[in-house]
Structure formats: structure tokens, C-alpha cells
Amino acid sequence: MEIKIICHRCKQKFSASTTTEIIICPQCRTVIPNRTPRKQSPPSGGDYGSSIPSLIGNLLKKLCHALKPATAPGLSSFVYPKSCGLDNVGALGNKRAVLCGVSYKKWKYKLKGTINDVFNMRDLLIRYYEYRDENMLILTEEQPDARLIPTKANIESSLKWLVKDCRSGDSLVFYYSGHGLRQPDFEGDEIDGFDETICPVDFLKEGMIVDNDIYATIVQPLTEGVRLHAIVDACHSGTILDLEHYYDNNEQQWKDNKPPSGARKQTSGGKAYCISACEDDQVAADTT
């Protein structure tokens, strides 16, 4: 049996089998989850590697219990939030997300697949964790609204929106797929002497977003009962949230990451988790 599909990116119309798990648009090669209703319940801690990058998929399984998976609702077509959600915080539910994918398509260091990563993560959150489109901000270079282009200013505004007025019971997600770099630490709060950064699409002009600022924006404000999960698929992203402890997967133990300067790097009572693509001194290609 076949169904009619309209690609959310290029609007190409085509047919696909209802038994196909993942559909690829023949025009723009976008990966589209099959939205045909199914009777079976979603897997508990199953392998998400077919719908999101295998590295992040495997890491997600280790912490997925903290997001409390539920029976999958039907997937709806993506609708951009009114006013991008930035002016409508009062209407938000207790689950919200900022998903950012930067392809740098106008530059020689462009990346392939980052925008697909974002929409795959969106579908994962909707299908298994009951997040809703109207409570997500999706930033890519292909967005029609200028406020959703992943510039430095827009990413910073979106992160402020993510945690604004957070309260007990809120579950927040920040997903980033793009370039990450390092720069010398001038504040004495990094054990290795380097700040980790993410690179907005305009970072050559406006600069990078450093881990100190990410911590101050989305970690420090977390109040009691609020949980943040950050998934950062970028180079040099091991301590991108500046959390005071990190898990060494090789030695299988937690390690201290408190700033040598004595600066406080804690939440305001909430919990923050970060899953990163690699360690601070690695590029993503170093990992398997």
C-alpha cells in the first residue's frame, strides 16, 4: 500500500510505501519519518540510530529514562510557532526545546546533514517524549523567518527563551549540530586552559558563543525541579555547558571539573545533563 507524501523542505509530492520506516525525498534527499499510524508501542530504550546519528542515538539511550518516554502520539506536519514563540512564553507547556542545526552552506567549511539532524531530533521528541511543535524553536539557515536563522543573536535569544520563567516540573532540551572550536581561557576557570565554543552561522563576523555564556544562560537559572538535557554534536564539546562534573566513559567514573578559579558553576537547584559528541581536546571525527 502506498501513501502520498509532501516533503516539508522542498514541497515535492511523491508516493511511498506504508511499510517503509524512513522515507527519502527524491528531489532534495531529505530524510522524512513515515507518519503512517502504527499499532505497536514505541520501543523502551530502543535503537534510535536509524532516525538520528548513531553516535548521539547510542548516547541518548543511556539517559533516555530521565526524559520519561511515553506512548507515541501521531506526528503532525511542522508549523512554525506564531512570533517564533519568542513573544508567547506564557502559552508554553512544561516541555520545550531549542533545536539548532548550522550547515554553513555559503562557506567552504560547510557541513552536511545538520539540518536533517535537527528534524530527526524534533521527530524523536514528539514521537517518544510528548513534546509539541508549538513549544519548540527550530533554527536552521533554511527557515523563512529571519529570527530563526542560527545567528549568534538568534541562538542567544532562543536560549534565554528556553529557560525563561522555568518552574518545577519543566523538561527542557537544547540540541545543537554544527561546528565547535576552542579558544584560550582568560578567566582561569578551565582546567585545560581553553574555553569551548559553538559556532553560529555568522561567527566570523559576530564571534562564537563560549561555554561560560552557555552556562550563564541555560544552566545557572535552572530552579528546583527543572531538568535540562543538552545534546551537542560538535567538536571540542566535552564540557560545553561548564558543568562541575563529567563522566569519563573510558574509566567509567565521574570526574571533577570545578573551575580552578573557584568560580561557582552550579544550577539554582535544578538538574543539567549534557551529552556531547567528543571530549574537549577532540574533533567529532575522533570518536566512533
Secondary structure, DSSP 8 states (H G I E B T S, - for coil): -EEEEE-TTT--EEEEETT-SEEE-TTT--EEE-----SS---SS--GGGTS-HHHHHHHHHHGGGG--------------GGGGTT-GGG--SEEEEEEE---TTSTT--SSHHHHHHHHHHHHHHHH---GGGEEEE-TT-SSGGGS--HHHHHHHHHHHHTT--TT-EEEEEEES-EEEEE-SSS--TTSEEEEE--TTHHHH--EEHHHHIIIIITT-BTT-EEEEEEESTT-TTTT--SEEEETTTTEEEE---TT------BB-EEEEEESS-TT--GGG--
